Amino acid sequence: MTFRLGLTGSIGMGKSTTAAMFAERGCAVWDADAAVHRLYSKGGAAVEPIAAAFPDAIEDGAVSRARLRRIISADPDALSRIEAIVHPLVRTDRAQFAEAHPDGIVVFDIPLLFETGAEAEMDATACVSVSRETQEARVLDRGTMTRAEFEAILAKQMPNEEKLARADYRIDTSSLEAAARDVQDVLRKITGDP
């Protein structure tokens, strides 16, 4: 029997590191971002429908994220149209992964778990969390985005406090030790082990 755990958290909260901890403890882990990369790559299921809706988004037979960002910046309706194409494909990919892992605890790493309603497919949910200051420092220290870009991403995501309130489990990622302890605690509660 499979137990489906939805793992979520805002940008810079440590979700990828936490997902890796679940994998190290024997859980199968599905990554929403990796699924989108597969769908956008050459031959991916999203390429043809995105090309039909946004021909300028295609580069070398694949969906270009940079081009999509420019399209979204120029057209306020573009994001909802892209999501209408991509979200069902992501759901299909997630369902196929679940079918391929019929036993054990399967972790679904989904940044927009609550925003997309995917929590309805889960047996429980866990949200990673750190202070706003730590989150901001982590994101800006990567050197891949500006403060304005970080703020724009946060504005599109459900507030952290709301995610925590909706989640069954909270995972403190302020340190690797805290995260490991909380991951182990979540697994113990799911399996009923003392």
C-alpha positions in Angstrom: 0.0 0.0 0.0 1.2 3.5 -0.8 1.1 6.5 1.5 1.2 9.7 -0.5 2.9 12.6 1.3 2.7 16.1 -0.3 5.8 18.1 0.4 5.6 21.9 -0.1 7.2 25.2 0.9 7.9 28.5 -0.6 11.1 29.5 -2.5 14.2 29.3 -0.4 12.7 27.3 2.4 14.8 24.1 1.9 12.3 21.9 0.2 14.7 20.2 -2.2 17.1 19.4 0.6 14.2 18.0 2.7 13.0 15.9 -0.3 16.5 14.4 -0.6 16.4 13.5 3.1 13.1 11.6 2.5 14.8 9.8 -0.5 17.8 8.9 1.7 15.4 7.2 4.1 13.9 5.0 1.3 11.0 7.1 0.1 10.3 7.4 -3.6 10.3 11.1 -4.4 8.5 12.8 -7.4 9.7 16.4 -8.2 7.2 18.8 -9.8 9.9 21.0 -11.1 11.7 18.1 -12.7 8.5 16.9 -14.3 8.0 20.4 -15.9 11.5 20.2 -17.2 10.7 16.8 -18.8 7.5 18.2 -20.3 9.3 21.3 -21.7 12.3 19.4 -23.1 12.5 18.3 -26.8 9.9 15.7 -27.4 8.1 16.5 -24.1 4.3 16.4 -23.9 4.1 20.2 -23.4 6.1 21.3 -26.4 3.3 20.9 -29.0 0.4 22.5 -27.1 2.7 25.4 -25.9 3.9 25.9 -29.5 0.3 26.0 -30.7 -0.6 28.7 -28.1 2.7 30.6 -28.0 4.9 29.8 -31.0 7.6 32.3 -29.8 8.1 30.2 -26.7 9.8 27.4 -28.6 13.6 27.3 -29.1 15.4 24.3 -30.7 12.3 22.1 -30.4 11.9 22.7 -26.6 10.0 25.2 -24.5 12.3 28.0 -23.5 11.6 29.2 -19.9 13.3 32.5 -20.6 11.0 33.1 -23.6 8.0 32.1 -21.5 8.9 34.6 -18.8 9.1 37.4 -21.5 5.7 36.3 -22.8 4.2 36.3 -19.3 5.7 39.8 -18.6 4.1 41.2 -21.8 0.7 39.4 -21.5 -1.1 39.2 -18.2 -3.4 36.4 -19.5 -0.5 34.2 -20.7 0.3 32.6 -17.3 -3.2 31.2 -16.8 -3.2 29.9 -20.4 0.2 28.2 -19.9 -1.0 26.7 -16.5 -4.1 25.4 -18.3 -1.9 23.5 -20.6 0.9 22.4 -18.2 -1.0 21.5 -15.0 -3.0 18.6 -16.5 0.2 17.2 -18.0 2.0 17.5 -14.6 -1.0 15.7 -12.9 -0.7 12.9 -15.5 3.1 12.6 -14.8 2.4 12.5 -11.1 -0.2 9.8 -11.5 2.1 7.7 -13.6 4.8 8.0 -10.9 2.4 6.9 -8.2 1.3 3.9 -10.3 5.0 2.9 -10.7 5.5 3.0 -6.9 2.6 1.0 -5.5 4.3 0.4 -2.1 5.8 2.5 0.7 5.8 6.2 1.4 5.9 8.2 -1.8 6.8 11.9 -1.4 5.5 14.4 -3.9 7.6 17.6 -4.0 5.2 20.2 -5.2 5.9 23.9 -4.6 2.3 24.9 -5.5 0.7 22.0 -3.7 -2.1 24.0 -2.1 -2.4 26.6 -4.9 -3.1 23.9 -7.5 -5.4 21.7 -5.2 -3.0 18.8 -5.4 -3.3 18.2 -1.6 -6.6 16.5 -2.4 -4.6 13.6 -3.9 -2.4 13.2 -0.8 -2.8 11.2 2.4 -1.0 13.9 4.3 1.0 17.1 3.7 4.2 18.5 5.1 5.4 22.1 4.8 9.1 23.2 5.2 9.7 26.5 6.9 12.3 28.9 8.1 12.2 32.6 9.1 11.6 35.2 6.4 15.1 36.5 7.0 16.7 33.1 6.4 14.5 32.5 3.4 15.5 35.8 1.8 19.2 35.4 2.6 19.2 31.9 1.0 17.5 33.1 -2.2 19.6 36.2 -2.6 22.8 34.4 -1.8 22.3 32.1 -4.8 22.9 35.1 -7.0 20.3 34.0 -9.5 17.6 36.7 -8.8 17.2 40.2 -7.6 15.2 41.2 -4.5 12.4 42.4 -6.8 12.2 39.1 -8.6 12.2 37.3 -5.2 9.3 39.6 -4.0 7.4 39.0 -7.2 7.6 35.2 -6.8 6.5 35.5 -3.1 3.5 37.6 -4.2 2.3 34.8 -6.5 2.7 32.1 -3.8 0.4 31.4 -0.9 1.8 33.0 2.3 4.0 30.7 4.4 1.8 31.0 7.4 -1.2 29.8 5.5 0.7 26.8 4.1 1.8 25.9 7.6 -1.8 26.1 8.9 -3.0 23.8 6.1 -0.2 21.3 6.4 -0.4 18.2 8.6 3.3 18.4 9.4 5.8 21.2 9.8 9.5 20.6 9.0 11.9 23.2 10.4 14.8 23.7 7.9 16.7 26.3 9.9 19.5 23.6 10.1 20.2 20.3 8.5 19.9 18.7 12.0 16.5 20.2 12.6 15.3 19.1 9.2 16.6 15.6 9.6 15.0 15.3 13.0 11.6 16.5 11.7 11.8 14.2 8.6 12.4 11.2 10.9 9.5 12.3 13.1 7.1 12.6 10.1 8.1 9.1 9.0 7.6 7.7 12.5 4.2 9.2 12.7 3.2 7.9 9.2 4.5 4.4 9.9 3.4 4.2 13.5 6.9 3.3 14.6 7.8 4.3 18.2 
